[in-house]
Amino acid sequence: MRKRVIGSDSSANELPVDQWLSLAELADVEVTSESAEHPIESALLPGDSAGWRASTPGGQTIRLLFREPTRLRRIALKFVERDVERMQEYVVRWSADGGRSFHDVVRQQWNFSPRGSTEEIDDYRIELPAVTVLELNIVPDRSTGRALASLAQLRVA
């Protein structure tokens, strides 16, 4: 697993755009909630830096439904939290059978702190031959459950 703790200059920390798949062309998306100011497209499509934010507190799910089985070799996630100290957990899962069964890719926890640990970037090299569903489950605050989930970027290749 590769992990970096980075500074707060988000322009220097954008995920590279060289080989990412166009999710707008390949997949539909389902999300449990989203704020009007931060729709899910803001985290999935290049060129938008606002990111996604849930409209309700607690656990959230983002699901990419690929129109055709798709080979994935890389999943990159970026989370940003500059205001609230909290411990977040997320799970990335995939399905080859339209969501009837799932397999975990990764389960990760991260402690956000406004005093220095404000961004999490995870970049996973994987080999998934025929993904029909990719799912991200986020528990934004394992202690209180009252925080809003957010996602700055999700990219797949």
C-alpha positions as CSV (number, residue, x, y, z in Angstrom):
1,M,0.0,0.0,0.0
2,R,1.3,3.5,-0.8
3,K,0.3,6.4,1.2
4,R,1.5,10.0,1.5
5,V,0.8,12.7,4.0
6,I,0.7,16.0,2.1
7,G,0.4,19.7,2.7
8,S,-2.7,21.9,2.1
9,D,-1.8,23.2,-1.3
10,S,-4.4,21.2,-3.2
11,S,-3.4,22.5,-6.7
12,A,0.0,20.8,-6.3
13,N,-1.7,17.5,-5.2
14,E,-4.2,16.9,-8.1
15,L,-4.2,13.3,-9.2
16,P,-2.5,12.9,-12.6
17,V,-4.9,12.8,-15.6
18,D,-2.8,10.7,-18.0
19,Q,-4.6,7.4,-18.2
20,W,-7.8,7.7,-16.3
21,L,-11.0,6.2,-17.8
22,S,-13.8,8.5,-18.8
23,L,-16.5,7.5,-16.3
24,A,-19.1,9.7,-18.0
25,E,-18.8,7.4,-21.1
26,L,-18.4,4.1,-19.3
27,A,-20.6,4.1,-16.2
28,D,-23.7,5.2,-14.4
29,V,-23.5,6.3,-10.8
30,E,-25.7,5.7,-7.8
31,V,-25.2,7.7,-4.6
32,T,-27.1,7.6,-1.2
33,S,-27.1,11.4,-0.9
34,E,-25.5,14.5,-2.2
35,S,-25.6,18.2,-1.5
36,A,-26.8,20.5,-4.2
37,E,-23.5,22.5,-4.1
38,H,-21.3,19.3,-4.2
39,P,-22.9,16.8,-6.6
40,I,-21.1,13.4,-7.3
41,E,-20.0,14.6,-10.7
42,S,-17.7,17.0,-9.0
43,A,-15.6,14.1,-7.7
44,L,-15.8,11.8,-10.7
45,L,-15.2,14.1,-13.7
46,P,-12.0,16.0,-14.4
47,G,-11.9,19.8,-14.3
48,D,-14.1,20.2,-11.3
49,S,-12.4,20.8,-7.9
50,A,-15.4,21.2,-5.7
51,G,-15.7,17.4,-4.9
52,W,-18.8,15.5,-3.6
53,R,-20.4,16.0,-0.2
54,A,-23.3,14.1,1.3
55,S,-26.4,15.9,2.3
56,T,-27.1,13.8,5.3
57,P,-24.7,12.6,8.1
58,G,-23.5,9.1,8.5
59,G,-22.5,6.3,6.2
60,Q,-22.7,6.8,2.5
61,T,-22.4,4.7,-0.7
62,I,-21.1,5.7,-4.1
63,R,-21.6,3.0,-6.7
64,L,-20.3,3.0,-10.3
65,L,-22.3,0.8,-12.6
66,F,-20.2,0.0,-15.7
67,R,-22.3,-0.4,-18.8
68,E,-19.9,-3.2,-20.0
69,P,-17.5,-5.3,-17.9
70,T,-14.4,-3.2,-17.5
71,R,-10.8,-4.1,-16.7
72,L,-9.5,-2.0,-13.9
73,R,-5.8,-1.7,-13.0
74,R,-5.8,1.4,-10.7
75,I,-8.1,3.2,-8.3
76,A,-7.2,6.6,-6.9
77,L,-9.1,8.4,-4.1
78,K,-8.6,11.8,-2.6
79,F,-10.3,13.0,0.5
80,V,-10.0,16.5,2.0
81,E,-11.2,17.6,5.5
82,R,-9.8,20.9,6.8
83,D,-12.4,21.7,9.4
84,V,-13.4,18.7,11.5
85,E,-11.3,16.3,13.5
86,R,-12.6,12.8,12.8
87,M,-11.7,9.2,12.0
88,Q,-13.0,8.1,8.7
89,E,-13.2,4.6,7.3
90,Y,-13.9,3.5,3.8
91,V,-14.2,0.3,1.9
92,V,-13.8,-0.2,-1.9
93,R,-15.6,-3.3,-3.2
94,W,-16.1,-4.7,-6.7
95,S,-18.5,-7.1,-8.4
96,A,-18.2,-9.0,-11.7
97,D,-21.9,-10.1,-11.6
98,G,-23.9,-6.9,-11.5
99,G,-23.8,-6.5,-7.8
100,R,-25.0,-10.0,-6.7
101,S,-21.7,-10.6,-4.9
102,F,-18.8,-8.3,-3.9
103,H,-15.1,-8.7,-3.2
104,D,-13.2,-6.1,-1.0
105,V,-10.4,-4.3,-2.6
106,V,-9.3,-2.3,0.4
107,R,-10.6,-1.2,3.8
108,Q,-8.8,2.0,5.1
109,Q,-9.1,4.3,8.1
110,W,-7.7,7.8,8.3
111,N,-7.6,10.4,11.1
112,F,-8.3,13.9,9.8
113,S,-7.0,16.8,11.9
114,P,-7.3,20.5,11.0
115,R,-3.9,21.0,12.7
116,G,-2.0,19.0,10.0
117,S,-3.6,15.9,8.6
118,T,-6.2,17.4,6.2
119,E,-5.8,15.3,3.0
120,E,-5.7,11.7,2.3
121,I,-4.6,10.4,-1.2
122,D,-4.7,6.7,-1.8
123,D,-3.5,5.1,-5.1
124,Y,-4.1,1.4,-5.5
125,R,-2.6,-0.8,-8.2
126,I,-5.0,-3.7,-8.8
127,E,-5.9,-6.2,-11.5
128,L,-9.6,-6.7,-11.8
129,P,-10.5,-8.3,-15.1
130,A,-14.2,-7.6,-15.6
131,V,-15.8,-5.1,-13.2
132,T,-19.5,-4.4,-13.5
133,V,-19.9,-2.5,-10.2
134,L,-17.3,-0.6,-8.2
135,E,-18.6,0.5,-4.8
136,L,-17.2,3.0,-2.2
137,N,-18.7,2.9,1.3
138,I,-17.7,5.8,3.5
139,V,-18.2,6.0,7.3
140,P,-17.2,9.6,7.8
141,D,-16.8,9.6,11.6
142,R,-16.4,6.3,13.4
143,S,-16.8,8.0,16.8
144,T,-19.9,10.2,16.6
145,G,-21.5,9.2,13.2
146,R,-22.6,12.8,12.7
147,A,-20.1,14.0,10.2
148,L,-20.9,14.5,6.5
149,A,-19.0,12.2,4.1
150,S,-17.0,13.9,1.3
151,L,-14.8,12.8,-1.6
152,A,-12.6,15.2,-3.5
153,Q,-11.7,12.8,-6.3
154,L,-12.3,9.2,-7.5
155,R,-10.4,8.1,-10.6
156,V,-10.1,4.6,-12.2
157,A,-7.8,3.3,-14.9
